[in-house]
Amino acid sequence: MRTIMLLAPAAILTACSASEGDVANAVGNDVAEAAACQPLDAAAKAALRKLDQDYAAAWKLEGTEAQREALLDLFIEKATIIPGGGGEPLTGRDALAGFWFPPDSPPTVVSRFERSTASVEGTSCLAAITGRSSAAWIVDGEETAYDGNYVILAEKRPSGAWKIRKMTWNNRPQGD
């Protein structure tokens, strides 16, 4: 399992430094647009770090609907998450909403969600964000807390906004 977790970031970073044709396929642009991809500048890195922090901020909003709306807005329509703990990959905002906000589930109060961005690498079209996170939440009066690592693959949309294309994480209950 450790080997898989070490290989996942390498595969994503390889995608971020891929050839023009690979980048075009990855972000759905034609080759001419992919040729315009440049190394990340300071402004792009700042926007990607903000995207990372916005993910945590979305979870800390009050109310399930506010969390859901803010969180899903950070992802492209066909985004994929690969949940920690060996969960099956899920694709599409509806699938993500069903995973994080299942119908008839009790409200979740996120009491703490901290993210520490370790690196931001890639191009002006496609980038990888890696880091560590620590969170605690309360459901039905019971608190759960974890620490873990994450990898986000973000793409720059035609609007200029960075959105999450793929995300994976692992987590370990605190105290283990």
Buried (B, 14 or more C-beta within 10 A) or exposed (E): EEEEBEEBBEEBBEBBBBEBEBBBBBBEBEEEBBEEBEEBEEEBBEBBBEBBBBBBBBBBBEEBEEBBEBBBEBBBEEBBBBBBEEEEEBEBBEBBBEEBBEEEEEEBBBEEBEBEBEBBBBBBBBBBBBBBBBBBBBEEEEEEBBBBBBBBBBBBEEEEEBBBBBBBBBBEEEEE
